[in-house]
Amino acid sequence: VKGRAGSPYAIKDYYDVTPDLAINVTNRMGEFSELIERTHNHGMKVIIDIVPNHVARNYESLGKPKGVKDFGEEDDTSKEYDKNNNFY
C-alpha cells in the first residue's frame, strides 16, 4: 500500500507484499508463501483483497516479471485530475 505517500488505497506494487506486513522484510514473499501453505494445511483458503483500479499515478513495480509493463506506463501523464469534476 502506498499510504504514507498518498492515498491509502493506491497500489504501490502488484508483484510484492508490503514490508509493513513482514516480520523479516527481506523474506516477505517467503513469509507470505508460508502463510498460504499453513492456511491450506488447516483446510482453509486465502482471500487476497486488492483494489485493482486504485493504482498510484506514478506506479512503478520493483518486482514485476520480465517483459511486463507497469500499469499506466504508457498513460499520458501530462493530464492531471480535475478537482472541479466532483459531482455530489
JOBELTA-V88015 format. One record per helix or strand. SS is the DSSP state (H for helix, E for strand). FROM is the first residue (numbers start at 1). TO is the last residue. If there is no record, write none. Layout:
ss from to
SS FROM TO
SS FROM TO
This chain:
ss from to
H 3 5
E 11 11
H 19 21
H 25 41
E 55 55
H 83 85
